[in-house]
């Protein structure tokens, strides 16, 4: 009985935190500045890549057999990234444990000057412990962004303590178990739609639908 009560309290607290992230969160160190996401730079084709996480090198090919949800952004983003990451976290929590074990969310920072792998691990951990934060050299990031059509550009902000912002596209990319890009999701796609998309790819991997359990 006590364990069930603790589980309910934990779920309630997580729900409150996620709602706060979605509607009220602005990091104290960031000057609030709302901006529109960029469109895709070019048609995404996908493909393998190698970037760095707090645990070391991460290759997309190492995630074969899992459905990957890929998102580009940066930790100092005032609004677009927190919104999408909070929605992604909601989607992950809606999956069953068996489904979640076959899904990997990856957050790619396009601001390597400020986002070390350790900083990214802390940042994505605010949203969900299973999200991996990665980054790389400017050249590495440009290559990966081109593969997925992700657009980003540095914008100087002399009137801000941050010094500059990074305008970027805000699409989420669904990569199937074979490493192929299968769908591009718009900014702020509802969590329920993300879950349905992930489950279609999971079904192809032989993971039974949640309703069948």
PyMOL commands that place a pseudoatom at each C-alpha (Angstrom):
pseudoatom trace, name=CA, resn=UNK, resi=1, chain=A, elem=C, hetatm=0, pos=[0.000, 0.000, 0.000]
pseudoatom trace, name=CA, resn=UNK, resi=2, chain=A, elem=C, hetatm=0, pos=[2.793, 2.419, 0.928]
pseudoatom trace, name=CA, resn=UNK, resi=3, chain=A, elem=C, hetatm=0, pos=[4.677, 1.723, -2.334]
pseudoatom trace, name=CA, resn=UNK, resi=4, chain=A, elem=C, hetatm=0, pos=[1.527, 2.388, -4.377]
pseudoatom trace, name=CA, resn=UNK, resi=5, chain=A, elem=C, hetatm=0, pos=[0.980, 5.651, -2.508]
pseudoatom trace, name=CA, resn=UNK, resi=6, chain=A, elem=C, hetatm=0, pos=[4.580, 6.722, -3.159]
pseudoatom trace, name=CA, resn=UNK, resi=7, chain=A, elem=C, hetatm=0, pos=[4.196, 5.884, -6.853]
pseudoatom trace, name=CA, resn=UNK, resi=8, chain=A, elem=C, hetatm=0, pos=[1.043, 7.992, -7.104]
pseudoatom trace, name=CA, resn=UNK, resi=9, chain=A, elem=C, hetatm=0, pos=[2.738, 10.905, -5.334]
pseudoatom trace, name=CA, resn=UNK, resi=10, chain=A, elem=C, hetatm=0, pos=[5.747, 10.617, -7.672]
pseudoatom trace, name=CA, resn=UNK, resi=11, chain=A, elem=C, hetatm=0, pos=[3.526, 10.622, -10.771]
pseudoatom trace, name=CA, resn=UNK, resi=12, chain=A, elem=C, hetatm=0, pos=[1.624, 13.645, -9.453]
pseudoatom trace, name=CA, resn=UNK, resi=13, chain=A, elem=C, hetatm=0, pos=[4.832, 15.566, -8.750]
pseudoatom trace, name=CA, resn=UNK, resi=14, chain=A, elem=C, hetatm=0, pos=[6.237, 14.740, -12.196]
pseudoatom trace, name=CA, resn=UNK, resi=15, chain=A, elem=C, hetatm=0, pos=[3.018, 15.923, -13.834]
pseudoatom trace, name=CA, resn=UNK, resi=16, chain=A, elem=C, hetatm=0, pos=[3.186, 19.234, -11.947]
pseudoatom trace, name=CA, resn=UNK, resi=17, chain=A, elem=C, hetatm=0, pos=[6.842, 19.719, -12.930]
pseudoatom trace, name=CA, resn=UNK, resi=18, chain=A, elem=C, hetatm=0, pos=[6.147, 18.979, -16.603]
pseudoatom trace, name=CA, resn=UNK, resi=19, chain=A, elem=C, hetatm=0, pos=[3.196, 21.377, -16.682]
pseudoatom trace, name=CA, resn=UNK, resi=20, chain=A, elem=C, hetatm=0, pos=[5.413, 24.028, -15.125]
pseudoatom trace, name=CA, resn=UNK, resi=21, chain=A, elem=C, hetatm=0, pos=[8.104, 23.392, -17.746]
pseudoatom trace, name=CA, resn=UNK, resi=22, chain=A, elem=C, hetatm=0, pos=[5.544, 23.660, -20.517]
pseudoatom trace, name=CA, resn=UNK, resi=23, chain=A, elem=C, hetatm=0, pos=[3.862, 26.876, -19.396]
pseudoatom trace, name=CA, resn=UNK, resi=24, chain=A, elem=C, hetatm=0, pos=[5.975, 28.753, -16.874]
pseudoatom trace, name=CA, resn=UNK, resi=25, chain=A, elem=C, hetatm=0, pos=[9.648, 27.757, -16.980]
pseudoatom trace, name=CA, resn=UNK, resi=26, chain=A, elem=C, hetatm=0, pos=[12.309, 30.268, -17.963]
pseudoatom trace, name=CA, resn=UNK, resi=27, chain=A, elem=C, hetatm=0, pos=[15.829, 29.606, -16.626]
pseudoatom trace, name=CA, resn=UNK, resi=28, chain=A, elem=C, hetatm=0, pos=[16.903, 32.296, -14.202]
pseudoatom trace, name=CA, resn=UNK, resi=29, chain=A, elem=C, hetatm=0, pos=[20.182, 32.879, -16.036]
pseudoatom trace, name=CA, resn=UNK, resi=30, chain=A, elem=C, hetatm=0, pos=[18.489, 33.515, -19.374]
pseudoatom trace, name=CA, resn=UNK, resi=31, chain=A, elem=C, hetatm=0, pos=[16.885, 36.719, -20.457]
pseudoatom trace, name=CA, resn=UNK, resi=32, chain=A, elem=C, hetatm=0, pos=[13.410, 35.770, -21.650]
pseudoatom trace, name=CA, resn=UNK, resi=33, chain=A, elem=C, hetatm=0, pos=[13.134, 36.075, -25.390]
pseudoatom trace, name=CA, resn=UNK, resi=34, chain=A, elem=C, hetatm=0, pos=[10.472, 34.288, -27.375]
pseudoatom trace, name=CA, resn=UNK, resi=35, chain=A, elem=C, hetatm=0, pos=[11.339, 33.430, -30.959]
pseudoatom trace, name=CA, resn=UNK, resi=36, chain=A, elem=C, hetatm=0, pos=[9.958, 31.392, -33.818]
pseudoatom trace, name=CA, resn=UNK, resi=37, chain=A, elem=C, hetatm=0, pos=[11.695, 28.161, -34.859]
pseudoatom trace, name=CA, resn=UNK, resi=38, chain=A, elem=C, hetatm=0, pos=[13.434, 28.051, -38.221]
pseudoatom trace, name=CA, resn=UNK, resi=39, chain=A, elem=C, hetatm=0, pos=[12.150, 25.933, -41.071]
pseudoatom trace, name=CA, resn=UNK, resi=40, chain=A, elem=C, hetatm=0, pos=[14.065, 22.916, -42.360]
pseudoatom trace, name=CA, resn=UNK, resi=41, chain=A, elem=C, hetatm=0, pos=[17.276, 23.889, -44.129]
pseudoatom trace, name=CA, resn=UNK, resi=42, chain=A, elem=C, hetatm=0, pos=[16.853, 21.166, -46.758]
pseudoatom trace, name=CA, resn=UNK, resi=43, chain=A, elem=C, hetatm=0, pos=[15.184, 17.813, -47.291]
pseudoatom trace, name=CA, resn=UNK, resi=44, chain=A, elem=C, hetatm=0, pos=[16.287, 15.468, -44.481]
pseudoatom trace, name=CA, resn=UNK, resi=45, chain=A, elem=C, hetatm=0, pos=[17.814, 12.165, -45.509]
pseudoatom trace, name=CA, resn=UNK, resi=46, chain=A, elem=C, hetatm=0, pos=[19.076, 10.918, -42.155]
pseudoatom trace, name=CA, resn=UNK, resi=47, chain=A, elem=C, hetatm=0, pos=[22.110, 8.724, -41.697]
pseudoatom trace, name=CA, resn=UNK, resi=48, chain=A, elem=C, hetatm=0, pos=[24.631, 7.605, -39.125]
pseudoatom trace, name=CA, resn=UNK, resi=49, chain=A, elem=C, hetatm=0, pos=[26.543, 10.084, -36.975]
pseudoatom trace, name=CA, resn=UNK, resi=50, chain=A, elem=C, hetatm=0, pos=[29.017, 10.176, -34.106]
pseudoatom trace, name=CA, resn=UNK, resi=51, chain=A, elem=C, hetatm=0, pos=[28.788, 12.786, -31.340]
pseudoatom trace, name=CA, resn=UNK, resi=52, chain=A, elem=C, hetatm=0, pos=[29.841, 13.053, -27.685]
pseudoatom trace, name=CA, resn=UNK, resi=53, chain=A, elem=C, hetatm=0, pos=[27.782, 12.531, -24.529]
pseudoatom trace, name=CA, resn=UNK, resi=54, chain=A, elem=C, hetatm=0, pos=[28.804, 12.703, -20.868]
pseudoatom trace, name=CA, resn=UNK, resi=55, chain=A, elem=C, hetatm=0, pos=[29.346, 8.925, -21.059]
pseudoatom trace, name=CA, resn=UNK, resi=56, chain=A, elem=C, hetatm=0, pos=[31.607, 9.164, -24.104]
pseudoatom trace, name=CA, resn=UNK, resi=57, chain=A, elem=C, hetatm=0, pos=[31.176, 8.763, -27.838]
pseudoatom trace, name=CA, resn=UNK, resi=58, chain=A, elem=C, hetatm=0, pos=[27.683, 7.969, -29.073]
pseudoatom trace, name=CA, resn=UNK, resi=59, chain=A, elem=C, hetatm=0, pos=[27.162, 6.522, -32.546]
pseudoatom trace, name=CA, resn=UNK, resi=60, chain=A, elem=C, hetatm=0, pos=[23.697, 6.233, -33.993]
pseudoatom trace, name=CA, resn=UNK, resi=61, chain=A, elem=C, hetatm=0, pos=[24.681, 2.772, -35.258]
pseudoatom trace, name=CA, resn=UNK, resi=62, chain=A, elem=C, hetatm=0, pos=[25.049, 1.671, -31.619]
pseudoatom trace, name=CA, resn=UNK, resi=63, chain=A, elem=C, hetatm=0, pos=[21.318, 2.195, -31.181]
pseudoatom trace, name=CA, resn=UNK, resi=64, chain=A, elem=C, hetatm=0, pos=[20.271, -0.321, -33.839]
pseudoatom trace, name=CA, resn=UNK, resi=65, chain=A, elem=C, hetatm=0, pos=[17.236, -2.249, -32.652]
pseudoatom trace, name=CA, resn=UNK, resi=66, chain=A, elem=C, hetatm=0, pos=[15.836, 0.822, -30.902]
pseudoatom trace, name=CA, resn=UNK, resi=67, chain=A, elem=C, hetatm=0, pos=[13.541, 3.558, -32.148]
pseudoatom trace, name=CA, resn=UNK, resi=68, chain=A, elem=C, hetatm=0, pos=[15.391, 6.870, -31.815]
pseudoatom trace, name=CA, resn=UNK, resi=69, chain=A, elem=C, hetatm=0, pos=[13.708, 10.233, -31.272]
pseudoatom trace, name=CA, resn=UNK, resi=70, chain=A, elem=C, hetatm=0, pos=[16.203, 12.920, -32.291]
pseudoatom trace, name=CA, resn=UNK, resi=71, chain=A, elem=C, hetatm=0, pos=[15.922, 16.633, -31.502]
pseudoatom trace, name=CA, resn=UNK, resi=72, chain=A, elem=C, hetatm=0, pos=[18.278, 19.590, -32.156]
pseudoatom trace, name=CA, resn=UNK, resi=73, chain=A, elem=C, hetatm=0, pos=[18.503, 22.583, -29.814]
pseudoatom trace, name=CA, resn=UNK, resi=74, chain=A, elem=C, hetatm=0, pos=[20.621, 24.045, -27.016]
pseudoatom trace, name=CA, resn=UNK, resi=75, chain=A, elem=C, hetatm=0, pos=[20.504, 24.293, -23.242]
pseudoatom trace, name=CA, resn=UNK, resi=76, chain=A, elem=C, hetatm=0, pos=[20.187, 28.086, -23.050]
pseudoatom trace, name=CA, resn=UNK, resi=77, chain=A, elem=C, hetatm=0, pos=[17.105, 28.070, -25.294]
pseudoatom trace, name=CA, resn=UNK, resi=78, chain=A, elem=C, hetatm=0, pos=[14.456, 30.147, -23.521]
pseudoatom trace, name=CA, resn=UNK, resi=79, chain=A, elem=C, hetatm=0, pos=[11.267, 28.575, -24.834]
pseudoatom trace, name=CA, resn=UNK, resi=80, chain=A, elem=C, hetatm=0, pos=[11.287, 26.267, -27.862]
pseudoatom trace, name=CA, resn=UNK, resi=81, chain=A, elem=C, hetatm=0, pos=[13.551, 23.546, -26.449]
pseudoatom trace, name=CA, resn=UNK, resi=82, chain=A, elem=C, hetatm=0, pos=[11.924, 23.361, -22.991]
pseudoatom trace, name=CA, resn=UNK, resi=83, chain=A, elem=C, hetatm=0, pos=[8.526, 23.034, -24.653]
pseudoatom trace, name=CA, resn=UNK, resi=84, chain=A, elem=C, hetatm=0, pos=[9.563, 20.213, -26.971]
pseudoatom trace, name=CA, resn=UNK, resi=85, chain=A, elem=C, hetatm=0, pos=[11.637, 18.380, -24.386]
pseudoatom trace, name=CA, resn=UNK, resi=86, chain=A, elem=C, hetatm=0, pos=[8.787, 18.502, -21.877]
pseudoatom trace, name=CA, resn=UNK, resi=87, chain=A, elem=C, hetatm=0, pos=[6.437, 17.040, -24.502]
pseudoatom trace, name=CA, resn=UNK, resi=88, chain=A, elem=C, hetatm=0, pos=[8.995, 14.350, -25.391]
pseudoatom trace, name=CA, resn=UNK, resi=89, chain=A, elem=C, hetatm=0, pos=[9.290, 13.512, -21.689]
pseudoatom trace, name=CA, resn=UNK, resi=90, chain=A, elem=C, hetatm=0, pos=[5.512, 13.156, -21.456]
pseudoatom trace, name=CA, resn=UNK, resi=91, chain=A, elem=C, hetatm=0, pos=[5.558, 10.823, -24.462]
pseudoatom trace, name=CA, resn=UNK, resi=92, chain=A, elem=C, hetatm=0, pos=[8.301, 8.676, -22.925]
pseudoatom trace, name=CA, resn=UNK, resi=93, chain=A, elem=C, hetatm=0, pos=[6.389, 8.385, -19.677]
pseudoatom trace, name=CA, resn=UNK, resi=94, chain=A, elem=C, hetatm=0, pos=[3.281, 7.286, -21.570]
pseudoatom trace, name=CA, resn=UNK, resi=95, chain=A, elem=C, hetatm=0, pos=[5.124, 4.235, -22.909]
pseudoatom trace, name=CA, resn=UNK, resi=96, chain=A, elem=C, hetatm=0, pos=[5.166, 0.943, -21.052]
pseudoatom trace, name=CA, resn=UNK, resi=97, chain=A, elem=C, hetatm=0, pos=[8.506, -0.135, -19.512]
pseudoatom trace, name=CA, resn=UNK, resi=98, chain=A, elem=C, hetatm=0, pos=[8.956, -2.679, -22.324]
pseudoatom trace, name=CA, resn=UNK, resi=99, chain=A, elem=C, hetatm=0, pos=[8.343, -0.026, -24.975]
pseudoatom trace, name=CA, resn=UNK, resi=100, chain=A, elem=C, hetatm=0, pos=[10.571, 2.519, -23.275]
pseudoatom trace, name=CA, resn=UNK, resi=101, chain=A, elem=C, hetatm=0, pos=[13.433, 0.022, -23.196]
pseudoatom trace, name=CA, resn=UNK, resi=102, chain=A, elem=C, hetatm=0, pos=[13.333, 0.018, -27.013]
pseudoatom trace, name=CA, resn=UNK, resi=103, chain=A, elem=C, hetatm=0, pos=[13.151, 3.813, -27.424]
pseudoatom trace, name=CA, resn=UNK, resi=104, chain=A, elem=C, hetatm=0, pos=[16.030, 6.278, -27.099]
pseudoatom trace, name=CA, resn=UNK, resi=105, chain=A, elem=C, hetatm=0, pos=[15.568, 10.052, -27.130]
pseudoatom trace, name=CA, resn=UNK, resi=106, chain=A, elem=C, hetatm=0, pos=[18.668, 12.041, -28.141]
pseudoatom trace, name=CA, resn=UNK, resi=107, chain=A, elem=C, hetatm=0, pos=[19.085, 15.807, -27.732]
pseudoatom trace, name=CA, resn=UNK, resi=108, chain=A, elem=C, hetatm=0, pos=[21.755, 17.326, -30.002]
pseudoatom trace, name=CA, resn=UNK, resi=109, chain=A, elem=C, hetatm=0, pos=[23.114, 20.684, -28.846]
pseudoatom trace, name=CA, resn=UNK, resi=110, chain=A, elem=C, hetatm=0, pos=[24.106, 23.050, -31.649]
pseudoatom trace, name=CA, resn=UNK, resi=111, chain=A, elem=C, hetatm=0, pos=[25.816, 25.341, -29.107]
pseudoatom trace, name=CA, resn=UNK, resi=112, chain=A, elem=C, hetatm=0, pos=[29.029, 23.440, -28.277]
pseudoatom trace, name=CA, resn=UNK, resi=113, chain=A, elem=C, hetatm=0, pos=[30.767, 26.584, -27.005]
pseudoatom trace, name=CA, resn=UNK, resi=114, chain=A, elem=C, hetatm=0, pos=[28.456, 26.638, -23.973]
pseudoatom trace, name=CA, resn=UNK, resi=115, chain=A, elem=C, hetatm=0, pos=[27.064, 23.115, -23.823]
pseudoatom trace, name=CA, resn=UNK, resi=116, chain=A, elem=C, hetatm=0, pos=[29.624, 20.630, -22.593]
pseudoatom trace, name=CA, resn=UNK, resi=117, chain=A, elem=C, hetatm=0, pos=[28.511, 16.978, -22.484]
pseudoatom trace, name=CA, resn=UNK, resi=118, chain=A, elem=C, hetatm=0, pos=[28.311, 17.236, -18.688]
pseudoatom trace, name=CA, resn=UNK, resi=119, chain=A, elem=C, hetatm=0, pos=[26.144, 20.364, -18.896]
pseudoatom trace, name=CA, resn=UNK, resi=120, chain=A, elem=C, hetatm=0, pos=[23.868, 18.603, -21.362]
pseudoatom trace, name=CA, resn=UNK, resi=121, chain=A, elem=C, hetatm=0, pos=[23.480, 15.557, -19.118]
pseudoatom trace, name=CA, resn=UNK, resi=122, chain=A, elem=C, hetatm=0, pos=[22.323, 17.823, -16.317]
pseudoatom trace, name=CA, resn=UNK, resi=123, chain=A, elem=C, hetatm=0, pos=[20.000, 19.763, -18.613]
pseudoatom trace, name=CA, resn=UNK, resi=124, chain=A, elem=C, hetatm=0, pos=[18.183, 16.826, -20.214]
pseudoatom trace, name=CA, resn=UNK, resi=125, chain=A, elem=C, hetatm=0, pos=[17.960, 15.163, -16.803]
pseudoatom trace, name=CA, resn=UNK, resi=126, chain=A, elem=C, hetatm=0, pos=[15.548, 17.915, -15.770]
pseudoatom trace, name=CA, resn=UNK, resi=127, chain=A, elem=C, hetatm=0, pos=[13.092, 16.497, -18.299]
pseudoatom trace, name=CA, resn=UNK, resi=128, chain=A, elem=C, hetatm=0, pos=[13.651, 12.724, -18.314]
pseudoatom trace, name=CA, resn=UNK, resi=129, chain=A, elem=C, hetatm=0, pos=[16.513, 10.494, -17.136]
pseudoatom trace, name=CA, resn=UNK, resi=130, chain=A, elem=C, hetatm=0, pos=[16.458, 8.444, -20.356]
pseudoatom trace, name=CA, resn=UNK, resi=131, chain=A, elem=C, hetatm=0, pos=[17.208, 11.362, -22.699]
pseudoatom trace, name=CA, resn=UNK, resi=132, chain=A, elem=C, hetatm=0, pos=[20.844, 11.487, -23.854]
pseudoatom trace, name=CA, resn=UNK, resi=133, chain=A, elem=C, hetatm=0, pos=[22.437, 14.878, -24.527]
pseudoatom trace, name=CA, resn=UNK, resi=134, chain=A, elem=C, hetatm=0, pos=[25.186, 15.019, -27.163]
pseudoatom trace, name=CA, resn=UNK, resi=135, chain=A, elem=C, hetatm=0, pos=[27.232, 17.613, -28.994]
pseudoatom trace, name=CA, resn=UNK, resi=136, chain=A, elem=C, hetatm=0, pos=[30.429, 17.834, -31.048]
pseudoatom trace, name=CA, resn=UNK, resi=137, chain=A, elem=C, hetatm=0, pos=[32.727, 20.123, -32.985]
pseudoatom trace, name=CA, resn=UNK, resi=138, chain=A, elem=C, hetatm=0, pos=[31.258, 22.798, -35.226]
pseudoatom trace, name=CA, resn=UNK, resi=139, chain=A, elem=C, hetatm=0, pos=[32.110, 20.658, -38.240]
pseudoatom trace, name=CA, resn=UNK, resi=140, chain=A, elem=C, hetatm=0, pos=[30.547, 17.515, -36.750]
pseudoatom trace, name=CA, resn=UNK, resi=141, chain=A, elem=C, hetatm=0, pos=[27.346, 19.367, -35.924]
pseudoatom trace, name=CA, resn=UNK, resi=142, chain=A, elem=C, hetatm=0, pos=[27.146, 20.961, -39.366]
pseudoatom trace, name=CA, resn=UNK, resi=143, chain=A, elem=C, hetatm=0, pos=[27.436, 17.509, -40.942]
pseudoatom trace, name=CA, resn=UNK, resi=144, chain=A, elem=C, hetatm=0, pos=[24.727, 15.955, -38.756]
pseudoatom trace, name=CA, resn=UNK, resi=145, chain=A, elem=C, hetatm=0, pos=[22.439, 18.957, -39.180]
pseudoatom trace, name=CA, resn=UNK, resi=146, chain=A, elem=C, hetatm=0, pos=[22.766, 18.700, -42.974]
pseudoatom trace, name=CA, resn=UNK, resi=147, chain=A, elem=C, hetatm=0, pos=[21.835, 15.019, -42.858]
pseudoatom trace, name=CA, resn=UNK, resi=148, chain=A, elem=C, hetatm=0, pos=[18.633, 15.819, -40.997]
pseudoatom trace, name=CA, resn=UNK, resi=149, chain=A, elem=C, hetatm=0, pos=[17.864, 19.162, -42.603]
pseudoatom trace, name=CA, resn=UNK, resi=150, chain=A, elem=C, hetatm=0, pos=[18.189, 20.933, -39.256]
pseudoatom trace, name=CA, resn=UNK, resi=151, chain=A, elem=C, hetatm=0, pos=[18.766, 24.681, -39.481]
pseudoatom trace, name=CA, resn=UNK, resi=152, chain=A, elem=C, hetatm=0, pos=[20.506, 26.811, -36.877]
pseudoatom trace, name=CA, resn=UNK, resi=153, chain=A, elem=C, hetatm=0, pos=[22.286, 30.144, -36.733]
pseudoatom trace, name=CA, resn=UNK, resi=154, chain=A, elem=C, hetatm=0, pos=[23.949, 32.199, -34.055]
pseudoatom trace, name=CA, resn=UNK, resi=155, chain=A, elem=C, hetatm=0, pos=[22.335, 35.583, -33.397]
pseudoatom trace, name=CA, resn=UNK, resi=156, chain=A, elem=C, hetatm=0, pos=[24.279, 38.201, -31.485]
pseudoatom trace, name=CA, resn=UNK, resi=157, chain=A, elem=C, hetatm=0, pos=[22.402, 39.737, -28.557]
pseudoatom trace, name=CA, resn=UNK, resi=158, chain=A, elem=C, hetatm=0, pos=[24.547, 42.549, -27.195]
pseudoatom trace, name=CA, resn=UNK, resi=159, chain=A, elem=C, hetatm=0, pos=[21.715, 43.681, -24.911]
pseudoatom trace, name=CA, resn=UNK, resi=160, chain=A, elem=C, hetatm=0, pos=[21.611, 40.273, -23.209]
pseudoatom trace, name=CA, resn=UNK, resi=161, chain=A, elem=C, hetatm=0, pos=[23.908, 38.856, -20.556]
pseudoatom trace, name=CA, resn=UNK, resi=162, chain=A, elem=C, hetatm=0, pos=[24.031, 35.673, -22.642]
pseudoatom trace, name=CA, resn=UNK, resi=163, chain=A, elem=C, hetatm=0, pos=[25.915, 37.458, -25.440]
pseudoatom trace, name=CA, resn=UNK, resi=164, chain=A, elem=C, hetatm=0, pos=[24.185, 35.496, -28.200]
pseudoatom trace, name=CA, resn=UNK, resi=165, chain=A, elem=C, hetatm=0, pos=[21.203, 33.276, -28.924]
pseudoatom trace, name=CA, resn=UNK, resi=166, chain=A, elem=C, hetatm=0, pos=[20.891, 30.375, -31.345]
pseudoatom trace, name=CA, resn=UNK, resi=167, chain=A, elem=C, hetatm=0, pos=[17.898, 30.376, -33.653]
pseudoatom trace, name=CA, resn=UNK, resi=168, chain=A, elem=C, hetatm=0, pos=[17.144, 26.823, -34.755]
pseudoatom trace, name=CA, resn=UNK, resi=169, chain=A, elem=C, hetatm=0, pos=[14.569, 24.552, -36.334]
pseudoatom trace, name=CA, resn=UNK, resi=170, chain=A, elem=C, hetatm=0, pos=[12.440, 22.578, -33.908]
pseudoatom trace, name=CA, resn=UNK, resi=171, chain=A, elem=C, hetatm=0, pos=[11.543, 19.305, -35.590]
pseudoatom trace, name=CA, resn=UNK, resi=172, chain=A, elem=C, hetatm=0, pos=[11.784, 15.878, -33.983]
pseudoatom trace, name=CA, resn=UNK, resi=173, chain=A, elem=C, hetatm=0, pos=[13.097, 13.013, -36.088]
pseudoatom trace, name=CA, resn=UNK, resi=174, chain=A, elem=C, hetatm=0, pos=[11.924, 9.431, -35.706]
pseudoatom trace, name=CA, resn=UNK, resi=175, chain=A, elem=C, hetatm=0, pos=[14.570, 6.859, -36.673]
pseudoatom trace, name=CA, resn=UNK, resi=176, chain=A, elem=C, hetatm=0, pos=[13.572, 3.208, -36.871]
pseudoatom trace, name=CA, resn=UNK, resi=177, chain=A, elem=C, hetatm=0, pos=[15.398, 0.167, -35.570]
pseudoatom trace, name=CA, resn=UNK, resi=178, chain=A, elem=C, hetatm=0, pos=[17.466, -0.146, -38.747]
pseudoatom trace, name=CA, resn=UNK, resi=179, chain=A, elem=C, hetatm=0, pos=[18.750, 3.425, -38.452]
pseudoatom trace, name=CA, resn=UNK, resi=180, chain=A, elem=C, hetatm=0, pos=[16.532, 4.855, -41.208]
pseudoatom trace, name=CA, resn=UNK, resi=181, chain=A, elem=C, hetatm=0, pos=[14.740, 8.182, -40.843]
pseudoatom trace, name=CA, resn=UNK, resi=182, chain=A, elem=C, hetatm=0, pos=[11.022, 7.403, -41.088]
pseudoatom trace, name=CA, resn=UNK, resi=183, chain=A, elem=C, hetatm=0, pos=[9.223, 10.555, -39.950]
pseudoatom trace, name=CA, resn=UNK, resi=184, chain=A, elem=C, hetatm=0, pos=[9.761, 14.227, -39.163]
pseudoatom trace, name=CA, resn=UNK, resi=185, chain=A, elem=C, hetatm=0, pos=[7.483, 15.679, -36.490]
pseudoatom trace, name=CA, resn=UNK, resi=186, chain=A, elem=C, hetatm=0, pos=[6.597, 19.366, -36.256]
pseudoatom trace, name=CA, resn=UNK, resi=187, chain=A, elem=C, hetatm=0, pos=[7.405, 21.682, -33.364]
pseudoatom trace, name=CA, resn=UNK, resi=188, chain=A, elem=C, hetatm=0, pos=[5.179, 21.004, -30.338]
pseudoatom trace, name=CA, resn=UNK, resi=189, chain=A, elem=C, hetatm=0, pos=[3.656, 17.838, -31.786]
pseudoatom trace, name=CA, resn=UNK, resi=190, chain=A, elem=C, hetatm=0, pos=[1.310, 16.551, -29.032]
pseudoatom trace, name=CA, resn=UNK, resi=191, chain=A, elem=C, hetatm=0, pos=[2.687, 13.787, -26.817]
pseudoatom trace, name=CA, resn=UNK, resi=192, chain=A, elem=C, hetatm=0, pos=[-0.126, 11.421, -27.822]
pseudoatom trace, name=CA, resn=UNK, resi=193, chain=A, elem=C, hetatm=0, pos=[0.840, 11.767, -31.483]
pseudoatom trace, name=CA, resn=UNK, resi=194, chain=A, elem=C, hetatm=0, pos=[4.502, 11.141, -30.673]
pseudoatom trace, name=CA, resn=UNK, resi=195, chain=A, elem=C, hetatm=0, pos=[3.526, 8.016, -28.724]
pseudoatom trace, name=CA, resn=UNK, resi=196, chain=A, elem=C, hetatm=0, pos=[1.441, 6.731, -31.649]
pseudoatom trace, name=CA, resn=UNK, resi=197, chain=A, elem=C, hetatm=0, pos=[4.344, 7.340, -34.046]
pseudoatom trace, name=CA, resn=UNK, resi=198, chain=A, elem=C, hetatm=0, pos=[6.836, 5.568, -31.777]
pseudoatom trace, name=CA, resn=UNK, resi=199, chain=A, elem=C, hetatm=0, pos=[4.503, 2.616, -31.362]
pseudoatom trace, name=CA, resn=UNK, resi=200, chain=A, elem=C, hetatm=0, pos=[4.186, 2.159, -35.113]
pseudoatom trace, name=CA, resn=UNK, resi=201, chain=A, elem=C, hetatm=0, pos=[7.949, 1.795, -35.364]
pseudoatom trace, name=CA, resn=UNK, resi=202, chain=A, elem=C, hetatm=0, pos=[8.048, -0.393, -32.258]
pseudoatom trace, name=CA, resn=UNK, resi=203, chain=A, elem=C, hetatm=0, pos=[5.451, -2.682, -33.838]
pseudoatom trace, name=CA, resn=UNK, resi=204, chain=A, elem=C, hetatm=0, pos=[7.813, -3.193, -36.779]
pseudoatom trace, name=CA, resn=UNK, resi=205, chain=A, elem=C, hetatm=0, pos=[10.437, -4.307, -34.253]
pseudoatom trace, name=CA, resn=UNK, resi=206, chain=A, elem=C, hetatm=0, pos=[8.059, -6.889, -32.885]
pseudoatom trace, name=CA, resn=UNK, resi=207, chain=A, elem=C, hetatm=0, pos=[7.145, -5.000, -29.722]
pseudoatom trace, name=CA, resn=UNK, resi=208, chain=A, elem=C, hetatm=0, pos=[3.478, -5.761, -29.062]
pseudoatom trace, name=CA, resn=UNK, resi=209, chain=A, elem=C, hetatm=0, pos=[1.049, -2.811, -28.787]
pseudoatom trace, name=CA, resn=UNK, resi=210, chain=A, elem=C, hetatm=0, pos=[0.435, -1.639, -25.230]
pseudoatom trace, name=CA, resn=UNK, resi=211, chain=A, elem=C, hetatm=0, pos=[-3.267, -2.568, -25.416]
pseudoatom trace, name=CA, resn=UNK, resi=212, chain=A, elem=C, hetatm=0, pos=[-2.326, -6.178, -26.115]
pseudoatom trace, name=CA, resn=UNK, resi=213, chain=A, elem=C, hetatm=0, pos=[-0.491, -6.525, -22.827]
for i in range(1, 213): cmd.bond("trace and resi %d" % i, "trace and resi %d" % (i + 1))
show_as sticks, trace
zoom trace
